[in-house]
């Protein structure tokens, strides 16, 4: 009987221990870099995982210069609809939550920052409207975007009872604050040097979720980092503007090289695969169609130089169109989603060299003597084998040919082929 009691006690202890561990667990999501489709999917998957494992809190460790409006809104929707409280933590020291990061911070039930971090500069940047857009001369679309952003961030501030006045300034005036200033102005809840310190400080606090208020139990919580899946890792690479740009160009080079050298197969297959990956990446990014068309026009003009004699005019025009198309492909003012000027210059030079090499190969192939067919015999030397019954035979390229000539020929004479008339060669005596 005692044995059964011990078994029951051990079983209850095991269950109770698991419940305590389960209820005092924190899931850590690390976000570093631009806010894009991969980050939005990563956070959505992390929240789903936290709900499945019944974690007590989700901590998003954030360090971002900003990113895409669509992805930012998807992240905020995931946070607001989460059944598990979310604490967005700007960390480590030196990190920032700029632009889209500020919106995410405002949307989180717990907003925290590490010492030496900052947030703000949340003005919307419309594609192609980033430069020279002053308030008094802003386009209608920019005004709409700014008003929409102000209303959005203020609604988030109201939901979590945070500073609405500064939220508006962050959008309209692109203001920024340090962690200490943000705490004084009621923008964040906590300043914490480490994740453990953050969890211990917020223990016992009540936070507002859509489902109602929840009291946090995070004292000495076990922190587990949620790793991105292979799909998210691939997506984060493909959806990078620089990678998508390079994939597109490599794909076009491969296809062009396959057309110039039919039957190689490998360049064509690699080119098609790269173009498909690039198309998927560009589909997720805010691409300027003017820039994309200029880029394609530049490649086509340089390729046309291989077939049309324009004395380099098409090639030069192609290089110029290619360069400006690369510049305009993505808005350089969009945080975390632009192509560095050094990369554009390098790729333009490589592209110009690539087509220059192809042009030289094409010119050489045109000047090269014919090595197959009937015309391949023109200029070749031979020797007269026999003369009889008005028929002269000569040995040319190891074969016996009937020849005719305006010169008087004798057996053993050396001759050179001038032309070919069906199966008869016109020759001259050397």
C-alpha positions in Angstrom: 0.0 0.0 0.0 2.9 2.3 0.8 4.4 1.7 -2.7 1.2 2.9 -4.4 1.1 6.0 -2.2 4.7 6.8 -3.3 3.8 6.2 -7.0 0.8 8.6 -6.7 2.8 11.3 -4.9 5.6 11.1 -7.5 3.0 11.3 -10.3 1.4 14.4 -8.8 4.8 16.1 -8.2 5.7 15.4 -11.8 2.5 16.9 -13.1 2.7 19.9 -10.8 6.3 20.5 -11.8 5.4 20.4 -15.5 2.6 22.8 -15.0 4.8 25.3 -13.0 7.5 25.0 -15.6 5.0 25.4 -18.4 3.4 28.4 -16.8 6.7 30.2 -16.1 8.2 29.9 -19.6 9.2 32.8 -21.9 9.7 32.4 -25.6 12.4 34.7 -27.1 12.1 36.0 -30.7 15.2 37.9 -32.0 14.6 40.5 -34.7 17.6 42.3 -36.2 17.6 44.3 -39.4 14.8 45.6 -41.7 11.2 44.7 -41.0 10.1 42.6 -44.0 8.0 39.6 -45.0 10.4 37.1 -43.4 10.3 38.9 -40.0 6.5 39.1 -40.2 6.2 35.4 -40.8 8.8 34.6 -38.1 6.9 36.5 -35.4 3.6 35.0 -36.5 5.1 31.5 -36.2 6.7 32.4 -32.9 3.4 33.5 -31.4 1.7 30.4 -32.7 4.4 28.3 -31.1 4.1 30.2 -27.8 0.3 29.5 -27.7 0.9 25.8 -28.5 3.4 25.4 -25.6 1.3 27.7 -23.3 4.3 30.0 -22.7 3.6 32.7 -20.1 5.1 35.6 -22.2 6.7 36.3 -25.6 9.8 38.6 -25.7 10.6 40.2 -29.0 14.2 41.4 -28.8 14.2 44.2 -31.4 16.9 46.1 -33.2 15.7 47.6 -36.5 16.1 50.7 -38.7 12.5 50.3 -39.9 11.1 48.5 -42.9 8.0 47.9 -44.9 4.6 49.2 -43.9 2.7 46.0 -44.9 5.0 43.8 -42.9 4.9 46.1 -39.9 1.1 46.0 -39.9 1.1 42.2 -40.1 3.4 42.0 -37.1 1.2 44.4 -35.1 -1.9 42.4 -36.0 -0.1 39.3 -34.8 0.8 41.0 -31.5 -2.6 42.4 -30.9 -4.4 39.1 -31.6 -2.0 37.1 -29.5 -3.4 35.2 -26.6 0.0 35.3 -24.9 1.3 38.7 -23.7 4.1 40.2 -25.8 7.0 42.3 -24.5 8.9 44.1 -27.2 12.4 44.7 -25.8 14.8 47.1 -27.7 18.1 45.4 -27.0 21.1 45.1 -26.7 22.7 48.5 -25.8 23.2 50.4 -29.0 20.1 49.0 -30.7 17.2 51.0 -32.0 13.5 50.8 -32.8 13.3 53.3 -35.6 10.4 53.9 -38.0 8.4 50.6 -38.1 10.1 49.5 -34.8 8.4 52.4 -33.0 5.0 51.3 -34.1 5.7 47.7 -33.0 6.9 49.0 -29.6 3.7 51.0 -29.2 1.6 48.0 -30.1 3.1 45.7 -27.5 1.5 45.2 -24.1 4.9 45.6 -22.5 7.4 48.1 -24.1 10.9 47.9 -22.8 14.4 49.2 -23.7 17.9 48.5 -22.7 20.1 51.4 -21.5 21.8 53.1 -24.5 19.0 52.4 -27.0 16.7 54.8 -28.8 13.4 54.9 -30.7 11.5 57.2 -33.0 11.9 58.7 -36.5 8.6 57.0 -37.6 7.8 59.2 -40.6 6.4 57.1 -43.5 8.5 57.0 -46.6 6.5 56.4 -49.8 8.4 54.7 -52.7 9.9 57.3 -55.0 8.8 60.2 -52.7 11.6 60.1 -50.1 13.7 63.0 -51.3 12.7 66.6 -51.0 9.2 66.0 -49.6 8.6 69.0 -47.3 5.4 69.3 -45.4 4.2 72.4 -47.3 4.9 70.8 -50.7 4.1 67.2 -50.0 2.0 65.3 -52.5 -1.5 64.3 -51.7 -0.5 60.6 -51.4 2.3 61.5 -48.9 -0.2 63.5 -46.8 -2.6 60.6 -46.8 0.2 58.2 -45.7 1.3 60.5 -43.0 -2.2 61.1 -41.6 -2.9 57.4 -41.7 0.3 56.7 -39.8 -0.5 59.3 -37.2 -4.0 57.9 -36.6 -2.6 54.4 -36.5 0.1 55.0 -33.9 -2.2 57.1 -31.8 -4.8 54.3 -31.7 -2.0 52.0 -30.5 -1.1 54.5 -27.8 -4.7 54.8 -26.7 -5.0 51.0 -26.5 -2.1 50.7 -24.1 -2.5 54.1 -22.4 0.8 55.6 -23.7 1.9 59.0 -24.7 -0.2 60.1 -27.8 1.4 63.5 -28.2 4.9 62.2 -28.7 3.6 59.4 -30.9 2.3 62.0 -33.3 5.6 63.9 -33.2 7.5 60.7 -34.0 5.5 60.5 -37.3 5.1 64.2 -38.3 8.5 65.5 -37.1 10.5 62.3 -37.1 11.5 62.8 -33.5 13.7 60.3 -31.6 14.2 59.6 -27.9 16.6 57.8 -25.7 15.5 55.0 -23.4 15.6 57.2 -20.3 13.5 60.0 -22.1 11.0 57.4 -23.4 10.5 56.1 -19.8 9.9 59.6 -18.5 7.4 60.4 -21.2 5.3 57.3 -20.6 6.3 55.7 -24.0 7.8 52.5 -22.5 7.2 50.6 -19.3 10.6 49.3 -18.3 14.4 49.9 -18.7 16.2 46.6 -18.3 19.8 45.7 -19.0 19.0 42.0 -19.6 16.1 39.8 -20.6 16.2 38.2 -17.2 16.0 41.6 -15.5 13.1 42.5 -17.7 11.1 39.4 -16.8 11.7 39.9 -13.1 10.7 43.6 -13.2 7.4 42.9 -15.0 6.4 40.0 -12.8 3.0 40.6 -11.2 2.0 43.4 -13.6 -1.4 43.4 -15.4 -1.4 43.9 -19.1 -4.3 44.5 -21.5 -5.0 42.0 -24.3 -8.0 41.8 -26.6 -9.3 38.9 -24.5 -9.0 40.9 -21.3 -6.5 41.7 -18.6 -3.7 39.2 -17.7 -1.4 39.2 -14.7 2.1 38.3 -15.6 4.0 35.5 -13.8 7.5 35.9 -15.1 9.7 35.7 -12.0 12.8 33.6 -12.9 11.1 32.4 -16.1 12.8 29.9 -18.3 13.8 31.6 -21.5 13.7 29.6 -24.7 14.8 31.1 -28.0 12.6 30.4 -31.0 14.8 29.7 -34.1 13.5 30.7 -37.6 12.6 27.8 -39.8 14.5 27.0 -43.0 11.7 28.5 -45.0 12.0 31.8 -43.2 15.8 31.8 -43.5 15.4 31.3 -47.3 12.7 33.9 -47.5 14.9 36.4 -45.6 17.7 35.9 -48.2 15.5 36.0 -51.3 13.5 39.0 -50.0 16.7 41.0 -49.5 16.8 43.8 -52.2 20.5 43.2 -52.9 20.1 39.5 -53.3 17.0 39.8 -55.4 18.8 42.3 -57.6 21.8 40.0 -58.1 19.7 37.0 -58.7 17.7 38.9 -61.4 20.9 39.9 -63.2 22.6 36.5 -62.9 19.4 35.0 -64.3 19.4 37.4 -67.3 23.1 36.8 -68.0 22.5 33.0 -68.0 19.6 33.2 -70.4 21.4 35.6 -72.8 24.5 33.3 -72.7 22.3 30.3 -73.5 20.8 32.1 -76.5 24.3 33.0 -77.8 25.5 29.4 -77.3 22.5 27.1 -77.8 22.9 23.6 -76.3 25.0 24.5 -73.3 21.9 23.9 -71.2 23.5 24.8 -67.8 23.5 28.6 -68.3 19.9 28.5 -69.4 18.7 26.3 -66.5 20.6 28.4 -63.9 19.3 31.6 -65.5 15.7 30.5 -65.4 16.0 29.3 -61.8 17.6 32.6 -60.7 15.0 34.7 -62.5 12.2 32.7 -60.8 13.7 33.2 -57.3 14.3 36.9 -58.1 10.7 37.3 -59.3 9.5 35.8 -56.0 11.7 38.1 -54.0 10.8 41.2 -56.0 7.1 40.3 -55.6 7.5 40.7 -51.8 9.4 44.0 -52.1 8.3 47.6 -53.0 9.8 47.7 -56.5 9.7 50.8 -58.7 8.5 49.6 -62.1 10.2 52.6 -63.7 13.5 51.4 -62.3 12.8 47.8 -63.3 12.0 48.8 -66.9 15.1 50.9 -67.1 17.1 48.0 -65.8 15.7 45.6 -68.4 16.0 48.2 -71.2 19.7 48.6 -70.3 20.4 44.9 -70.5 18.5 44.6 -73.9 20.4 47.6 -75.4 23.7 46.0 -74.4 22.6 42.7 -75.8 21.5 44.4 -79.0 25.0 45.7 -79.5 26.1 42.1 -80.1 23.8 41.8 -83.2 23.6 45.4 -84.5 26.6 47.5 -85.6 26.1 50.8 -83.7 29.7 51.6 -83.0 29.1 51.3 -79.3 26.1 53.7 -79.1 23.7 51.0 -78.0 26.2 49.7 -75.4 26.8 53.1 -73.9 23.0 53.9 -73.8 22.5 50.5 -72.2 25.0 51.0 -69.4 23.5 54.4 -68.6 19.9 53.0 -68.5 21.2 50.0 -66.4 22.8 52.3 -63.9 19.9 54.6 -63.4 17.4 51.6 -63.4 19.5 50.1 -60.5 19.3 53.3 -58.6 15.6 53.7 -59.0 14.7 50.0 -58.4 14.3 50.5 -54.7 13.8 53.7 -52.7 17.1 54.5 -51.0 15.3 56.2 -48.2 13.4 53.1 -47.2 15.2 51.8 -44.0 16.8 48.4 -44.4 15.5 47.9 -48.0 17.8 49.6 -50.4 20.8 48.7 -52.5 24.1 50.3 -51.6 25.5 52.7 -54.2 28.8 50.8 -54.0 27.0 47.6 -55.0 25.2 49.3 -57.9 28.5 50.7 -59.3 30.3 47.3 -58.9 27.5 45.4 -60.6 27.3 48.0 -63.4 31.0 47.7 -64.1 30.8 43.9 -64.1 27.8 44.0 -66.5 29.7 46.3 -68.8 32.7 44.0 -68.8 30.5 41.0 -69.3 28.9 42.4 -72.5 32.3 43.7 -73.7 33.7 40.2 -73.5 30.7 38.9 -75.4 31.1 41.6 -78.0 34.8 40.6 -78.5 33.8 37.0 -78.8 31.2 37.8 -81.4 33.5 40.0 -83.4 36.2 37.3 -83.4 33.7 34.6 -84.5 32.7 36.8 -87.5 36.4 37.3 -88.6 37.3 33.7 -88.1 37.7 31.6 -91.3 34.9 29.2 -92.1 35.8 25.8 -90.8 32.9 23.7 -92.1 30.8 23.4 -95.3 31.9 24.0 -98.9 33.4 27.4 -98.2 35.9 25.9 -95.8 38.0 24.7 -98.8 38.5 28.2 -100.1 42.2 29.2 -99.8 43.3 25.6 -99.1 46.2 24.2 -101.1 46.3 20.9 -102.9 48.2 18.9 -105.5 47.3 17.7 -109.0 46.9 13.9 -109.1 46.1 13.2 -112.7 45.0 14.7 -116.0 43.1 12.7 -118.7 40.1 12.9 -121.0 39.7 16.6 -120.1 39.3 15.7 -116.4 41.8 17.0 -113.8 41.9 15.5 -110.4 43.6 17.1 -107.4 44.2 16.0 -103.8 42.7 18.6 -101.5 42.4 18.1 -97.7 43.0 14.4 -98.1 40.2 14.0 -100.7 40.3 13.6 -104.5 38.4 16.5 -106.2 37.7 17.4 -109.8 39.2 20.8 -110.5 39.3 23.3 -113.3 41.6 26.3 -113.8 42.5 29.1 -116.3 46.1 28.1 -115.8 47.8 25.2 -117.6 48.2 22.4 -115.1 50.4 19.4 -115.0 50.5 16.4 -112.8 52.2 17.2 -109.4 51.5 21.0 -109.7 50.5 22.7 -106.4 47.2 24.6 -106.6 45.1 26.8 -104.4 41.3 26.7 -104.2 39.6 29.9 -105.4 35.9 28.8 -105.2 33.6 25.8 -105.4 31.0 25.1 -108.0 29.0 22.1 -106.8 31.5 19.2 -106.9 34.1 21.0 -109.0 36.8 23.3 -107.5 38.1 26.3 -109.2 41.8 26.5 -108.6 44.9 28.5 -109.6 48.4 27.3 -110.0 50.8 28.2 -107.3 
